[in-house]
Amino acid sequence: MREAAAHTDAPAGRIRPFGDTGLLVEVPVDLDATAALRAVVWLRERWERSLSEQSDISLREGVTDLVPAARTVLVRFDPQRVPPSAVRAWLDRDLADPLDPLRRGAAIPTRVAPAEPDVEIGIRYDGPDLRETADLLGIPPERLVSAHLAATWTVAFTGFAPGFGYLVSEDWPFDVPRLPSPRTRVPAGSVGVAGVFSGAYPRSTPGGWRLIGSTSAPLFDPDAVSPALLRPGMRVRFREEGDLSDAGGVLGRDRREGGDVVRGRHERARLPHDTGAARGREAPRARSAPVLRVASPGLLTTIQDAGRLGAASLGVSVSGALDRGALRTANRLVGNEESAAALEITAGGFEADARADAWIAVTGAWGVLSVDGREIDHGVAHRWRRGERLRVDWFSAGARAYLAIRGGLEAPRVLGSAATDTLAGLGPAPLRTGDLLTLASAEAGEVPPSDLAPWSPPPSEIEVRLVPGPRTDAFTDASVEVLFEAAWRVGAAADRVGIRLDGPALERANTAELASEGMVPGAIQVPPDGSPTILLADGPVTGGYPVIATVLSGDLDLLGQAGPGTGVRFRHARTR
């Protein structure tokens, strides 16, 4: 593992492998924090333009995301579309010398191309920490407010929550300590400062930043042309507002230093007979009659499909089915496209009444299935008649089952997907008793006579292949050995965001705080207490704990079926 995690040096920094779906590019370590952030923003914009101009279709379509962070850019790609060697070769060519002048003191352009409008956000300086923050800095509150207003900010990267932009500015002279104990709830619209950053909370979440103000600007709006108001590379100015009741309600545009300034809210593209299809959230189709009514949602039942690709730079996770193979199989059994929206049922206990005749199939976790008390088989298409009750009992093996219905399920699509993101609150809400669901399409393929593969219960012990993480060298040799030798168990903290493992503590050789950097599903983060946590589909897109290894993308489905108590053993994966 340690040999496999070796990095490639380039004048611009290092390229570190991040599993089999990512490469983490670091800017030079001798750049200070401000210069590093400017370099990260510039590199992402440079590569974004480079990809748009690529003649190599596999590279242009295979690189799915560029995720900037404090000192890194995570290049995420689909190895089924583009060979990892081709992505590395592209980066090696492009990193030949672009940042070398910066190391000698030259300036980097603030923009590669002025494609994005500047953003002006209304703010009221009424934060609960304003006076205390000024006292910590040894200045009057008025000076803190003046400095915040006078600065021209740049969105260095996003993360933590969809639409949360980390803003930096060369005009901002302060390094603000975080709160000693984070708040359990920060109100949506709060504007805070921490370290060299400023930012605004798009939704109510926990947080440790010092709150100096508030805004009513819609920082993340799924109905907008671009759901995130703040995107990497954009320039931002704050404008003090006496009354914020109108600050987010009017779109103003003017010319300011040669660029457009969008005030207060997103621009929405309104065209004649606009159906919303061009916006972040696709307009739902005309509703058909319900196909089912939820009688009991069980522990947790959500709508899931293949997920959201290419939105990590906006702070949006992939989401989608945790057991992708089970979703594909269930859809094939009833004649749907493999990526059609279906129900993901966690732990079982789900019941529903048919409101119309339908074809259904259940795959994944194993438990008793019955229709009006009559047991039916897993992994087989069944006719479900109007008025009959389907029951998916509590599972005896596995953690998640997938209920597909011929025609697929109708749900609003956010960023191209109907998936529920439990961490960010995107997509449909988890199902509740009494919910009525409709079909996405009355047309589907023929129900096949049988599927190609037999179906069996998920195992109680799993073996998972690991590929290098970008920070293996932050751990002792003994810890790397323990990772592969220990018998781990899934702990009680296991959900769609991640799985915390019970077992021996992993010791770090380097205990220095790690700047936030991009994450991928399957990343094994290790916090200071040494307990490894595996990020899953709803996990955050950036994180500040070192990643010792990464689950091979093909083995993520195994973790989707791993509930509390499941045994886990790791082994080295063979990669090209």
C-alpha positions in Angstrom: 0.0 0.0 0.0 2.8 2.4 0.9 4.6 1.8 -2.3 1.4 2.1 -4.3 0.6 5.4 -2.8 3.8 7.0 -4.1 3.2 10.4 -5.7 4.5 12.1 -8.8 6.4 15.3 -8.4 5.9 18.2 -10.8 7.1 21.8 -10.7 3.5 22.7 -9.8 3.4 20.3 -6.9 2.5 16.6 -6.4 0.0 14.3 -8.0 -1.3 11.7 -5.5 -3.6 8.8 -6.4 -7.0 8.8 -4.8 -8.4 5.4 -5.3 -9.3 4.3 -8.8 -11.5 7.3 -9.6 -9.4 10.3 -8.6 -6.1 12.1 -8.7 -5.3 14.7 -6.0 -3.0 17.5 -7.3 -1.2 19.6 -4.7 0.2 23.1 -5.2 3.8 23.6 -4.1 4.2 23.4 -0.3 6.3 26.6 -0.2 3.3 28.7 -1.3 1.6 30.6 1.6 -2.1 30.0 2.3 -3.3 32.9 0.2 -1.1 32.2 -2.8 -2.0 28.5 -2.6 -5.7 29.3 -2.8 -5.2 31.6 -5.7 -3.2 28.9 -7.5 -6.0 26.3 -6.8 -8.7 28.6 -8.3 -6.5 29.4 -11.3 -5.6 25.7 -11.9 -9.2 24.6 -11.8 -10.3 27.3 -14.3 -7.3 26.5 -16.5 -8.2 22.8 -16.6 -11.9 23.4 -17.1 -11.1 25.4 -20.2 -8.6 22.8 -21.3 -11.2 20.0 -21.0 -13.7 22.0 -23.0 -11.2 22.4 -25.8 -10.1 18.7 -25.8 -10.2 16.8 -29.0 -9.9 13.6 -27.0 -13.6 12.7 -26.4 -12.8 10.1 -23.8 -10.8 12.6 -21.7 -13.5 15.4 -22.1 -16.3 13.0 -21.1 -14.3 10.9 -18.7 -13.2 13.6 -16.3 -16.3 14.1 -14.3 -15.3 16.8 -11.8 -12.6 19.3 -10.7 -12.9 19.9 -7.0 -10.8 22.7 -5.6 -9.9 23.0 -1.9 -7.4 24.8 0.3 -4.2 23.5 -1.3 -5.4 20.9 -3.8 -7.5 20.2 -6.8 -9.2 16.7 -6.9 -9.6 15.5 -10.5 -12.4 12.9 -10.5 -12.9 10.6 -13.5 -14.8 7.6 -14.6 -12.3 4.7 -15.3 -15.0 3.1 -17.6 -14.8 6.1 -19.9 -11.1 7.1 -19.7 -8.0 5.2 -18.7 -6.4 6.6 -15.5 -3.1 6.7 -17.3 -4.6 9.2 -19.9 -5.8 11.5 -17.1 -2.4 11.4 -15.4 -0.7 12.1 -18.7 -2.9 15.1 -19.4 -2.2 16.5 -15.9 1.6 15.9 -16.3 1.6 17.8 -19.6 -0.4 20.7 -18.2 1.6 20.9 -15.0 4.9 21.2 -16.8 5.4 24.8 -15.8 2.3 26.9 -15.1 3.0 27.6 -11.4 6.7 27.8 -11.5 6.6 31.6 -12.1 4.5 31.9 -8.9 7.2 30.3 -6.9 9.6 33.0 -8.0 7.1 35.7 -6.9 5.2 36.4 -10.1 1.4 37.0 -9.9 -1.2 34.6 -11.2 -4.1 36.0 -13.1 -7.2 36.2 -10.9 -9.2 34.7 -13.8 -8.4 32.6 -16.9 -11.7 33.7 -18.5 -14.4 36.1 -17.3 -17.1 33.6 -17.9 -18.9 34.1 -14.6 -20.6 37.3 -13.4 -19.4 38.9 -10.2 -21.8 38.5 -7.3 -23.0 41.2 -4.8 -24.6 39.9 -1.7 -26.7 42.0 0.7 -25.6 41.7 4.3 -26.7 43.0 7.7 -24.0 43.0 10.3 -26.1 41.6 13.2 -24.1 38.4 14.0 -23.9 37.2 17.6 -20.1 37.0 17.4 -19.4 40.4 15.8 -18.3 42.2 18.9 -16.4 39.3 20.4 -14.6 38.7 17.1 -13.5 42.3 16.9 -12.2 42.1 20.5 -10.2 39.0 19.7 -8.6 40.9 16.8 -8.0 44.0 19.0 -10.1 46.3 16.8 -13.5 48.1 17.1 -16.5 46.3 15.5 -16.8 49.2 13.0 -13.3 48.4 11.6 -14.1 44.7 11.2 -17.3 45.6 9.3 -15.5 48.1 7.1 -12.8 45.6 6.2 -15.3 42.9 5.4 -17.2 45.3 3.1 -14.1 46.7 1.4 -12.7 43.3 0.5 -13.1 41.8 -3.0 -13.6 38.1 -2.2 -13.0 35.1 -4.5 -14.7 31.7 -4.1 -11.7 29.5 -3.6 -13.7 26.3 -3.3 -17.0 24.9 -2.0 -17.9 22.1 0.3 -19.3 21.3 3.7 -22.8 21.8 2.3 -24.2 22.5 -1.2 -23.7 26.2 -2.0 -21.3 26.8 0.9 -18.4 28.8 -0.7 -15.1 29.4 1.1 -14.3 33.0 0.3 -10.8 34.5 0.4 -9.4 37.9 -0.3 -6.0 39.6 -0.5 -7.7 42.6 1.1 -8.7 40.7 4.2 -5.8 41.0 6.8 -7.2 38.8 9.6 -6.8 35.2 10.7 -9.8 34.5 12.9 -9.8 31.6 15.3 -12.8 29.3 15.1 -15.2 28.9 18.1 -13.7 26.6 20.8 -17.0 24.6 20.7 -19.0 24.5 17.5 -22.7 25.4 17.5 -25.1 22.6 17.1 -27.2 24.8 14.8 -26.2 27.8 12.7 -29.2 29.5 11.2 -29.5 29.5 7.4 -28.1 32.8 5.9 -25.6 33.4 8.7 -22.4 35.0 7.4 -19.2 34.0 9.3 -15.5 34.2 9.4 -12.9 31.6 10.3 -9.2 31.5 9.6 -8.6 33.5 6.4 -12.1 32.6 5.1 -15.5 34.2 5.1 -18.6 32.4 4.0 -22.4 32.1 4.3 -24.4 29.1 5.4 -27.0 28.1 2.8 -29.0 26.0 5.3 -29.2 25.4 9.0 -26.3 23.2 10.0 -23.8 22.7 12.8 -20.8 25.0 12.5 -17.8 26.5 14.3 -17.3 29.8 12.4 -17.7 33.1 14.1 -21.0 34.7 12.9 -20.8 38.4 12.1 -23.9 39.0 10.0 -26.8 37.6 8.0 -28.1 37.5 4.4 -31.3 36.6 2.7 -29.6 35.8 -0.6 -30.7 32.3 -1.8 -27.2 30.7 -1.7 -28.5 27.3 -3.1 -31.6 27.2 -5.2 -32.3 23.9 -7.1 -34.7 25.8 -9.4 -32.1 28.2 -10.6 -30.1 28.0 -13.8 -27.0 27.3 -11.7 -28.2 26.0 -8.3 -25.2 27.3 -6.3 -25.0 31.1 -6.3 -21.3 30.9 -5.4 -19.1 28.9 -7.6 -15.3 28.4 -7.6 -13.5 31.3 -9.2 -16.3 33.9 -8.8 -15.6 37.3 -7.3 -17.9 38.4 -4.5 -18.6 41.7 -2.8 -20.8 42.3 0.3 -23.2 45.3 0.3 -24.6 46.4 3.7 -28.4 46.4 3.8 -30.5 48.1 6.5 -33.4 45.8 5.8 -32.8 42.4 4.3 -36.5 41.7 3.6 -36.0 42.9 0.0 -32.3 42.2 -0.4 -32.8 38.7 -1.8 -36.0 39.5 -3.7 -34.8 41.6 -6.6 -32.2 40.8 -9.2 -30.1 43.8 -10.1 -27.5 44.0 -12.8 -25.1 46.7 -13.6 -21.6 47.2 -15.0 -18.9 47.2 -12.4 -15.2 47.1 -13.4 -16.1 45.6 -16.8 -18.1 42.7 -15.4 -21.7 41.8 -14.6 -22.8 42.1 -11.0 -25.6 39.9 -9.9 -27.2 41.3 -6.8 -28.9 39.3 -4.1 -30.2 36.2 -6.0 -29.8 33.7 -8.8 -30.7 34.6 -12.3 -33.5 32.4 -13.6 -33.9 31.8 -17.3 -37.5 32.5 -18.1 -38.4 31.7 -21.7 -41.8 31.6 -23.3 -43.7 28.5 -22.1 -40.8 27.8 -19.7 -41.3 24.4 -18.2 -38.3 24.6 -16.0 -36.4 21.9 -17.8 -33.4 24.0 -18.3 -33.1 24.9 -14.7 -31.3 23.0 -11.9 -34.5 21.2 -11.0 -36.4 19.7 -13.9 -40.1 20.4 -14.0 -42.1 17.3 -13.1 -44.1 15.7 -15.9 -47.8 15.8 -15.9 -48.8 13.7 -12.9 -50.5 10.4 -13.6 -52.6 8.4 -11.2 -50.8 7.1 -8.1 -49.4 3.6 -8.4 -48.9 3.1 -4.7 -49.7 4.5 -1.2 -47.1 4.1 1.6 -48.7 2.3 4.5 -45.4 2.2 6.5 -42.0 3.5 5.4 -40.1 1.3 7.9 -36.9 2.7 9.3 -35.9 4.7 6.2 -37.1 4.6 2.6 -35.9 7.0 0.0 -36.1 7.4 -3.7 -32.7 6.7 -5.4 -31.4 6.4 -8.9 -27.8 6.4 -10.4 -27.0 9.7 -8.6 -25.6 13.1 -9.4 -22.2 13.2 -11.3 -20.2 16.3 -11.9 -21.6 18.5 -9.1 -18.9 18.0 -6.4 -17.4 21.4 -7.2 -20.7 22.9 -6.1 -20.6 21.0 -2.8 -23.1 18.4 -4.0 -22.5 14.7 -3.3 -23.1 11.9 -5.8 -25.9 10.3 -3.7 -27.9 7.6 -5.6 -28.3 3.9 -4.7 -25.6 2.6 -2.2 -25.9 -0.9 -3.8 -25.8 0.1 -7.5 -25.8 -3.4 -8.8 -29.0 -4.3 -6.9 -30.7 -1.2 -8.3 -29.7 -2.1 -11.8 -30.9 -5.7 -11.4 -34.3 -4.6 -10.0 -34.8 -2.3 -12.9 -33.8 -4.9 -15.5 -36.2 -7.4 -14.0 -39.2 -5.1 -14.7 -38.0 -3.8 -18.1 -36.8 -0.3 -16.9 -33.6 1.5 -17.8 -31.0 0.4 -15.3 -30.8 3.9 -13.8 -34.5 4.5 -13.3 -35.6 5.8 -9.9 -36.7 3.1 -7.4 -37.2 2.8 -3.7 -34.2 2.1 -1.4 -35.5 0.4 1.8 -33.2 0.4 4.8 -33.5 -2.4 7.3 -37.1 -3.4 6.1 -40.5 -2.8 7.7 -41.9 -1.3 4.5 -45.5 -1.7 3.5 -47.5 -0.2 0.6 -50.9 -0.6 -1.1 -51.2 -0.8 -4.9 -53.4 1.9 -6.4 -53.0 0.4 -9.9 -51.8 -2.9 -11.4 -48.0 -2.9 -11.7 -45.0 -5.1 -12.2 -42.5 -5.0 -9.3 -39.2 -6.6 -8.3 -37.2 -6.5 -5.0 -33.4 -7.1 -4.9 -30.6 -6.5 -2.4 -31.1 -7.2 1.3 -32.9 -10.4 2.3 -36.1 -10.6 4.3 -39.6 -12.1 3.9 -41.6 -10.5 1.0 -45.3 -10.9 0.8 -48.3 -9.7 -1.1 -51.6 -9.9 0.8 -49.8 -12.5 3.1 -48.6 -14.6 0.2 -44.8 -15.0 0.1 -43.1 -14.0 -3.1 -39.5 -14.5 -4.2 -36.6 -12.0 -4.3 -35.0 -11.2 -7.6 -38.1 -12.1 -9.7 -40.6 -9.8 -11.4 -44.1 -10.1 -9.9 -47.5 -8.8 -10.8 -48.9 -6.5 -8.1 -52.6 -6.1 -8.4 -54.6 -3.0 -7.4 -55.7 -3.1 -3.8 -53.1 -5.7 -2.7 -50.6 -4.9 0.1 -46.9 -5.5 -0.4 -44.9 -6.1 2.8 -41.1 -6.0 2.9 -40.3 -7.6 6.3 -37.3 -6.6 8.5 -34.1 -7.9 6.9 -32.3 -11.0 8.0 -29.3 -10.4 5.7 -28.0 -7.1 4.2 -29.0 -3.5 4.9 -30.8 -2.2 1.9 -33.4 -3.6 -0.6 -34.5 -2.0 -3.8 -38.1 -2.0 -5.0 -38.4 -1.2 -8.7 -41.7 -0.7 -10.4 -42.2 -1.0 -14.2 -42.2 2.5 -15.6 -39.9 3.9 -12.8 -40.9 6.4 -10.1 -41.7 10.0 -10.8 -39.9 12.6 -8.6 -38.5 16.1 -9.1 -35.0 15.9 -10.5 -32.3 18.1 -9.0 -29.1 18.5 -11.0 -30.2 15.6 -13.3 -31.1 13.1 -10.5 -34.2 12.2 -8.4 -32.0 10.8 -5.7 -32.5 11.8 -2.0 -29.3 13.2 -0.4 -29.8 12.7 3.3 -26.9 14.9 4.4 -27.6 18.0 2.1 -31.4 17.6 2.1 -31.6 17.6 -1.7 -34.1 15.6 -3.7 -37.4 14.1 -2.4 -37.9 13.8 1.3 -37.7 10.3 2.9 -41.1 8.6 2.5 -43.8 8.9 5.1 -47.0 7.1 5.8 -49.7 8.2 3.4 -47.4 9.3 0.6 -48.6 8.6 -2.9 -46.1 7.8 -5.7 -46.7 7.9 -9.4 -44.9 6.4 -12.4 -42.4 8.4 -14.4 -43.5 6.7 -17.7 -46.3 4.6 -18.8 -43.9 3.1 -21.3 -41.2 0.6 -20.5 -39.5 -2.3 -22.0 -40.9 -5.8 -21.9 -40.6 -7.7 -18.6 -37.9 -10.3 -19.3 -38.6 -13.9 -18.6 -35.7 -14.1 -16.1 -32.6 -12.3 -15.2 -29.2 -13.5 -16.2 -27.7 -13.9 -12.7 -29.1 -15.8 -9.7 -29.8 -13.8 -6.5 -28.5 -14.7 -3.1 -28.6 -13.0 0.4 -25.8 -10.5 1.2 -23.0 -12.1 3.4 -22.6 -11.3 7.1 -18.8 -11.0 6.5 -17.4 -9.1 3.6 -13.9 -8.7 2.0 -13.2 -5.3 0.5 -10.4 -4.3 -1.8 -8.5 -1.2 -1.1 -6.5 1.1 -3.4 -4.2 3.9 -2.3 -5.4 6.9 -0.4 -3.6 10.2 -0.9 -2.4 10.4 2.7 -1.1 6.9 3.4 2.3 8.5 4.3 0.6 10.4 7.2 0.3 7.0 9.1 2.8 4.8 10.8 3.9 1.6 9.0 2.3 -0.4 11.8 -1.1 1.3 11.3 -1.0 0.5 7.6 -0.4 -3.2 8.4 -3.1 -3.2 11.1 -5.6 -1.8 8.5 -5.2 -5.0 6.5 -4.6 -7.5 9.3 -7.4 -6.5 11.7 -10.9 -8.0 11.8 -13.2 -4.9 11.6 -16.9 -4.5 12.4 -19.4 -2.0 11.2 -20.3 0.1 14.2 -23.6 1.6 15.2 -22.8 4.9 13.4 -23.6 3.6 9.9 -25.8 5.4 7.4 -25.8 6.7 3.8 -23.2 9.3 4.7 -20.6 6.9 6.0 -19.6 3.8 8.1 -17.6 4.1 11.3 -15.6 0.9 11.9 -15.0 -0.7 15.3 -11.5 -2.1 15.8 -8.0 -1.0 16.7 -7.0 2.7 16.6 -4.8 3.7 13.7 -1.9 5.9 14.7 -0.8 8.8 12.6 2.9 9.6 12.0 2.0 13.1 11.1 -0.4 14.8 13.5 -0.4 18.2 11.9 -3.8 19.6 10.9 -4.7 18.8 7.3 -6.2 21.5 5.1 -9.6 20.6 3.6 -9.3 18.6 0.4 -11.7 16.8 -2.0 -13.2 13.4 -1.1 -14.6 10.5 -3.0 -17.1 7.8 -2.0 -15.0 5.0 -0.4 -12.4 7.3 1.2 -11.3 5.9 4.6 -10.8 9.0 6.8 -9.1 8.7 10.1 -9.9 11.3 12.8 -7.6 12.0 15.7 -9.1 9.2 17.8 -7.9 6.7 15.2 -11.3 5.2 14.4 -11.6 4.8 10.6 -14.7 6.0 8.8 -15.6 5.1 5.2 -17.4 7.8 3.3 -20.4 6.7 1.2 -22.6 8.3 -1.5 -24.1 11.0 0.7 -20.7 11.9 2.3 -19.3 15.4 2.2 -17.3 16.3 -0.9 -14.4 17.9 1.1 -12.9 16.8 4.4 -10.0 17.6 6.7 -9.1 14.2 8.0 -6.3 12.2 6.3 -7.4 9.3 4.0 -5.3 6.2 4.6 -6.8 4.2 1.8 -9.8 4.1 -0.6 -12.3 1.3 -1.3 -12.1 0.1 -4.9 -15.1 1.6 -6.7 -16.3 -1.8 -7.7 -16.6 -2.9 -4.1 -18.7 0.0 -2.8 -21.9 -2.0 -3.3 -20.7 -4.5 -0.6 -20.6 -1.6 1.9 -24.1 -0.6 0.9 -25.3 -3.9 2.3 -23.1 -3.7 5.5 -25.2 -2.9 8.5 -24.1 -2.6 12.1 -22.3 -5.8 13.2 -21.1 -6.8 9.7 -17.6 -8.1 9.7 -15.1 -6.4 7.3 -11.7 -7.5 6.1 -9.5 -5.5 3.8 -7.1 -6.7 1.2 -4.9 -5.0 -1.4 -6.4 -4.5 -4.8 -4.5 -5.0 -8.0 -4.7 -1.9 -10.2 -3.3 -1.1 -13.5 
